[in-house]
Amino acid sequence: MRLRKLRKDKNISQLKLAMDLHMNQNTISRYETGEREAGYAELISIADYFNVSIDYLLERTDNPDINK
């Protein structure tokens, strides 16, 4: 998942991201290291937060644009 790259590109700490998404910082860390996979609702929240598609977040495409 591209979470770490997106977060670092925006200069956002794991703690800030976790607080903004109403999650635990440890959960964000585990998503970034691959120890845990985000569920459907969490993927939507993360993709919406960074304004990217879920496919981009999951590295299924290199195009971050959302197709609506």
DSSP file (Angstrom, degrees, kcal/mol; ACC not computed):
  #  RESIDUE AA STRUCTURE BP1 BP2  ACC     N-H-->O    O-->H-N    N-H-->O    O-->H-N    TCO  KAPPA ALPHA  PHI   PSI    X-CA   Y-CA   Z-CA
    1    1 A M              0   0    0      0, 0.0     3,-0.5     0, 0.0    57,-0.2   0.000 360.0 360.0 360.0 144.8    0.0    0.0    0.0
    2    2 A R     >  +     0   0    0     55,-2.6     4,-2.6     1,-0.2     5,-0.3   0.200 360.0 114.3 -85.1  16.0    1.2    3.5   -0.8
    3    3 A L  H  > S+     0   0    0     54,-0.3     4,-2.8     1,-0.2     5,-0.2   0.917  74.0  49.3 -57.3 -49.2    0.1    4.9    2.5
    4    4 A R  H  > S+     0   0    0     -3,-0.5     4,-2.8     1,-0.2     5,-0.2   0.923 112.9  47.6 -58.9 -45.4    3.6    5.7    3.8
    5    5 A K  H  > S+     0   0    0     -4,-0.2     4,-2.7     2,-0.2    -1,-0.2   0.934 113.3  47.4 -62.7 -46.6    4.6    7.5    0.6
    6    6 A L  H  X S+     0   0    0     -4,-2.6     4,-1.4     1,-0.2    -1,-0.2   0.920 114.1  47.8 -59.9 -44.0    1.4    9.5    0.5
    7    7 A R  H  <>S+     0   0    0     -4,-2.8     5,-2.4    -5,-0.3     4,-0.3   0.928 114.4  44.9 -64.2 -46.2    1.8   10.5    4.2
    8    8 A K  H ><5S+     0   0    0     -4,-2.8     3,-1.1    -5,-0.2    -2,-0.2   0.876 108.3  57.4 -68.1 -37.3    5.4   11.5    3.8
    9    9 A D  H 3<5S+     0   0    0     -4,-2.7    -1,-0.2     1,-0.3    -2,-0.2   0.840 111.8  42.8 -60.6 -32.6    4.8   13.4    0.6
   10   10 A K  T 3<5S-     0   0    0     -4,-1.4    -1,-0.3    -3,-0.2    -2,-0.2   0.414 112.6-123.0 -92.1  -0.1    2.2   15.5    2.6
   11   11 A N  T < 5 +     0   0    0     -3,-1.1     2,-0.4    -4,-0.3    -3,-0.2   0.924  59.2 150.5  57.8  47.9    4.6   15.8    5.6
   12   12 A I      < -     0   0    0     -5,-2.4    -1,-0.2    -6,-0.1    -2,-0.1  -0.928  41.3-131.4-113.1 132.7    2.0   14.2    7.9
   13   13 A S     >  -     0   0    0     -2,-0.4     4,-2.4     1,-0.1     5,-0.2  -0.371  22.8-114.8 -76.6 161.1    3.0   12.2   11.0
   14   14 A Q  H  > S+     0   0    0      1,-0.2     4,-2.7     2,-0.2     5,-0.2   0.895 117.9  53.3 -60.3 -39.0    1.4    8.8   11.7
   15   15 A L  H  > S+     0   0    0      2,-0.2     4,-2.5     1,-0.2    -1,-0.2   0.921 109.0  46.9 -64.6 -44.7   -0.1   10.3   14.8
   16   16 A K  H  > S+     0   0    0      2,-0.2     4,-2.8     1,-0.2     5,-0.2   0.932 113.8  48.3 -62.5 -45.5   -1.8   13.2   12.9
   17   17 A L  H  X S+     0   0    0     -4,-2.4     4,-2.2     1,-0.2    -2,-0.2   0.934 111.9  49.7 -60.1 -46.0   -3.1   10.9   10.3
   18   18 A A  H  <>S+     0   0    0     -4,-2.7     5,-3.4     1,-0.2     4,-0.4   0.914 112.7  46.8 -60.0 -43.7   -4.4    8.5   12.9
   19   19 A M  H ><5S+     0   0    0     -4,-2.5     3,-0.9     3,-0.2    -1,-0.2   0.916 112.0  50.2 -65.2 -42.6   -6.1   11.4   14.8
   20   20 A D  H 3<5S+     0   0    0     -4,-2.8    -1,-0.2     1,-0.2    -2,-0.2   0.846 117.3  40.5 -64.1 -33.5   -7.6   12.8   11.6
   21   21 A L  T 3<5S-     0   0    0     -4,-2.2    -1,-0.2    -5,-0.2    -2,-0.2   0.358 112.3-117.5 -97.0   5.0   -9.0    9.4   10.6
   22   22 A H  T < 5S+     0   0    0     -3,-0.9     2,-0.2    -4,-0.4    -3,-0.2   0.926  74.2 123.3  57.2  47.5  -10.1    8.5   14.2
   23   23 A M      < -     0   0    0     -5,-3.4     2,-0.3    -6,-0.1    -1,-0.2  -0.732  68.2 -93.7-125.3 175.7   -7.7    5.6   14.3
   24   24 A N    >>  -     0   0    0     -2,-0.2     4,-1.6     1,-0.1     3,-0.6  -0.736  26.9-129.7 -90.7 142.0   -4.9    4.4   16.5
   25   25 A Q  H 3> S+     0   0    0     -2,-0.3     4,-2.3     1,-0.3     5,-0.2   0.859 110.1  58.5 -59.3 -36.0   -1.3    5.4   15.5
   26   26 A N  H 3> S+     0   0    0      1,-0.2     4,-2.2     2,-0.2    -1,-0.3   0.847 102.1  54.3 -63.1 -34.5   -0.3    1.8   15.9
   27   27 A T  H <> S+     0   0    0     -3,-0.6     4,-2.2     2,-0.2    -1,-0.2   0.921 107.6  49.2 -65.2 -44.4   -2.9    0.8   13.3
   28   28 A I  H  X S+     0   0    0     -4,-1.6     4,-2.3     1,-0.2    -2,-0.2   0.925 110.6  51.4 -59.8 -45.1   -1.4    3.3   10.8
   29   29 A S  H  X S+     0   0    0     -4,-2.3     4,-2.0     1,-0.2     6,-0.2   0.909 109.9  48.7 -58.6 -44.0    2.1    1.9   11.5
   30   30 A R  H  X>S+     0   0    0     -4,-2.2     6,-1.5     1,-0.2     5,-1.2   0.859 109.2  52.7 -68.1 -35.2    0.9   -1.7   10.9
   31   31 A Y  H  <5S+     0   0    0     -4,-2.2     3,-0.4     1,-0.2    -1,-0.2   0.928 110.7  48.5 -61.6 -43.6   -0.8   -0.7    7.7
   32   32 A E  H  <5S+     0   0    0     -4,-2.3    -2,-0.2     1,-0.2    -1,-0.2   0.845 115.0  43.1 -68.1 -34.2    2.4    0.9    6.5
   33   33 A T  H  <5S-     0   0    0     -4,-2.0    -1,-0.2    -5,-0.2    -2,-0.2   0.570 111.0-117.7 -88.4  -8.7    4.6   -2.2    7.4
   34   34 A G  T  <5S+     0   0    0     -4,-1.0    -3,-0.2    -3,-0.4    -4,-0.1   0.537  80.7 122.4  84.8   5.6    2.1   -4.7    6.0
   35   35 A E  S   <S+     0   0    0     -5,-1.2     2,-0.3    -6,-0.2    -4,-0.2   0.757  81.1  24.2 -68.8 -23.7    1.5   -6.3    9.4
   36   36 A R  S    S-     0   0    0     -6,-1.5     2,-0.4    -9,-0.1    -2,-0.3  -0.992  75.2-136.3-142.7 145.4   -2.2   -5.5    9.0
   37   37 A E        -     0   0    0     -2,-0.3     2,-0.1    -3,-0.1    -6,-0.1  -0.866  25.7-118.7-105.8 138.4   -4.5   -4.9    6.1
   38   38 A A        -     0   0    0     -2,-0.4     2,-0.1    -7,-0.1    -1,-0.0  -0.451  28.1-126.7 -71.8 143.4   -7.0   -2.1    6.0
   39   39 A G     >  -     0   0    0     -2,-0.1     4,-2.7     1,-0.1     5,-0.2  -0.234  34.0 -89.4 -79.9 177.1  -10.7   -3.0    5.7
   40   40 A Y  H  > S+     0   0    0      1,-0.2     4,-2.0     2,-0.2     5,-0.2   0.914 126.6  46.0 -55.4 -50.0  -13.1   -1.6    3.2
   41   41 A A  H  > S+     0   0    0      1,-0.2     4,-2.1     2,-0.2    -1,-0.2   0.882 113.4  49.7 -64.5 -38.9  -14.2    1.3    5.3
   42   42 A E  H  > S+     0   0    0      2,-0.2     4,-2.7     1,-0.2     5,-0.2   0.896 108.3  52.9 -68.1 -39.7  -10.7    2.2    6.3
   43   43 A L  H  X S+     0   0    0     -4,-2.7     4,-2.7     1,-0.2     5,-0.2   0.912 109.8  48.8 -60.2 -43.1   -9.5    2.1    2.6
   44   44 A I  H  X S+     0   0    0     -4,-2.0     4,-2.7    -5,-0.2     5,-0.2   0.927 111.7  49.2 -62.8 -44.7  -12.3    4.5    1.7
   45   45 A S  H  X S+     0   0    0     -4,-2.1     4,-2.2     2,-0.2    -2,-0.2   0.919 114.1  44.8 -61.2 -44.8  -11.3    6.8    4.5
   46   46 A I  H  X S+     0   0    0     -4,-2.7     4,-2.0     2,-0.2    -2,-0.2   0.926 114.3  48.2 -66.9 -45.3   -7.6    6.8    3.6
   47   47 A A  H  X>S+     0   0    0     -4,-2.7     5,-2.3    -5,-0.2     4,-0.7   0.911 113.7  47.5 -62.7 -42.6   -8.3    7.3   -0.1
   48   48 A D  H  <5S+     0   0    0     -4,-2.7     3,-0.5    -5,-0.2    -1,-0.2   0.899 108.7  55.3 -64.0 -40.7  -10.7   10.1    0.6
   49   49 A Y  H  <5S+     0   0    0     -4,-2.2    -2,-0.2     1,-0.2    -1,-0.2   0.904 118.2  33.2 -59.4 -43.5   -8.2   11.8    3.0
   50   50 A F  H  <5S-     0   0    0     -4,-2.0    -1,-0.2    -5,-0.1    -2,-0.2   0.433 107.7-124.9 -93.9  -0.3   -5.5   11.9    0.3
   51   51 A N  T  <5 +     0   0    0     -4,-0.7     2,-0.3    -3,-0.5    -3,-0.2   0.916  68.5 123.5  55.8  48.0   -7.9   12.4   -2.5
   52   52 A V      < -     0   0    0     -5,-2.3    -1,-0.2    -6,-0.1    13,-0.2  -0.865  66.2 -95.7-129.1 164.8   -6.7    9.4   -4.5
   53   53 A S     >  -     0   0    0     11,-1.3     4,-2.2    -2,-0.3     5,-0.1  -0.435  27.8-122.2 -77.1 156.6   -8.4    6.3   -5.8
   54   54 A I  H  > S+     0   0    0      1,-0.2     4,-2.4     2,-0.2     6,-0.2   0.870 114.8  58.5 -65.0 -36.2   -8.4    3.0   -3.8
   55   55 A D  H  4>S+     0   0    0      2,-0.2     5,-3.3     1,-0.2     6,-0.9   0.899 107.4  46.5 -60.2 -39.9   -6.7    1.4   -6.8
   56   56 A Y  H >45S+     0   0    0      3,-0.2     3,-1.6     4,-0.2    -2,-0.2   0.927 111.1  51.8 -66.2 -44.8   -3.8    3.9   -6.5
   57   57 A L  H 3<5S+     0   0    0     -4,-2.2   -55,-2.6     1,-0.3   -54,-0.3   0.877 112.7  45.2 -58.0 -39.6   -3.6    3.4   -2.8
   58   58 A L  T 3<5S-     0   0    0     -4,-2.4    -1,-0.3   -57,-0.2    -2,-0.2   0.301 116.0-114.9 -90.3   8.8   -3.4   -0.4   -3.3
   59   59 A E  T < 5S+     0   0    0     -3,-1.6    -3,-0.2     2,-0.2    -2,-0.1   0.782  79.4 127.2  63.7  30.7   -0.8    0.0   -6.1
   60   60 A R  S   <S+     0   0    0     -5,-3.3     2,-0.3    -6,-0.2    -4,-0.2   0.618  79.5  15.5 -87.1 -14.7   -3.1   -1.4   -8.8
   61   61 A T        -     0   0    0     -6,-0.9    -2,-0.2    -5,-0.1    -1,-0.2  -0.977  61.7-138.6-150.4 158.4   -2.5    1.7  -10.9
   62   62 A D  S    S+     0   0    0     -2,-0.3    -6,-0.1    -3,-0.1    -1,-0.0   0.378  81.5  95.2 -97.7   2.4    0.0    4.5  -11.0
   63   63 A N        -     0   0    0      1,-0.1   -10,-0.2     2,-0.1    -7,-0.2  -0.845  55.9-168.3 -96.3 112.5   -2.8    7.0  -11.8
   64   64 A P        +     0   0    0      0, 0.0   -11,-1.3     0, 0.0    -1,-0.1   0.613  48.8 117.1 -77.0  -9.6   -4.0    8.6   -8.5
   65   65 A D        -     0   0    0    -13,-0.2     2,-0.5     1,-0.1    -9,-0.1  -0.250  65.4-126.5 -64.3 144.3   -7.1   10.2  -10.1
   66   66 A I        -     0   0    0    -15,-0.2     2,-0.8   -13,-0.1    -1,-0.1  -0.785  15.7-140.9 -90.3 128.2  -10.5    9.1   -8.9
   67   67 A N              0   0    0     -2,-0.5    -1,-0.0     1,-0.2    -2,-0.0  -0.815 360.0 360.0 -91.8 112.4  -12.9    7.9  -11.6
   68   68 A K              0   0    0     -2,-0.8    -1,-0.2     0, 0.0    -2,-0.0   0.369 360.0 360.0-118.7 360.0  -16.4    9.2  -10.8
